[in-house]
């Protein structure tokens, strides 16, 4: 007879590690990108040349200064976007760390892990129900499978968690 608590605990740990490792790598990568984009501040005041005095060279120099200013703005914007993405990836990595810790707690039969797991699964179930109302076509099948998995986890945590597991043959 399968131990549903251990199955759910293993699922939490696999989800935590499987999603947490890429999130952590994304956090590092986006953080480095944000640091590199912010490492070069723009020039304070560009110098424009007089076109009457310098002619075509002055015009080309002014155009290059203008393009440099636009590219400096785009670089600063990219730095902000990378910083935001790094913060979101860090939040995802921390959430995955929580999933892993809940899985370890469930394996050890900790009561706090059961409560946190039920709250997380209830929140994810509400999210999946909202998605089920919005999506159409084959995506509904994927969402229905996700809802079934979430229902199993909730069943295992709420109704099945507290029942003792018989080890060995039943006593006469």
Residue, then its C-alpha position, 0 to 999 in steps of 0.5 A: x500500500x503506498x504511503x501518500x504522505x511520502x509521495x506528496x513529500x517527494x513531489x514537493x522536493x522534486x518541484x522545489x529542486x526542479x524549479x529552484x535551480x533554474x530560478x537561482x541561475x536566472x537570478x544570478x544571470x539577470x543580476x550580472x546583466x543588471x550590474x553590467x548595464x549599470x556599470x557605465x553611466x551616461x556622459x553628463x553633457x554631450x558636446x555638439x559641434x557647430x555645423x557651419x564651422x565644421x561642415x560634414x564632420x560636425x554633422x556626423x559628430x552630432x549625429x553620433x552623439x545623438x545616437x550615443x545618447x539614445x543607446x545610453x538610454x536603452x542601456x539604462x532601461x535594460x539595466x532596470x529590466x534586468x534588475x526587475x527580472x532578477x528580483x522576480x527570479x529571486x522571488x521564484x527561487x525563494x518560493x521553490x526553497x519553501x516548496x523543498x522545505x515543506x517536502x522535507x517537513x512532510x517527510x518528517x511528519x511535521x505539522x507546520x509542513x502540512x499546514x503550509x502545504x495545504x495553504x500553498x495547494x489551496x492557493x495554487x488550486x484557486x489559480x488553476x480554477x481561474x485558469x480553467x475558466x479562461x483557457x480554451x482548447x487543449x490547454x484545458x486538458x493540461x489544466x484539468x490534469x494539474x487540477x487533478x494533481x492538486x486535488x490529490x495533494x490536498x486529499x493526501x494532506x488533509x484527509x490522509x495525512x493523520x492516519x497512521x500507516x500500518x507497518x507489517x502484517x495486520x495483527x490478529 
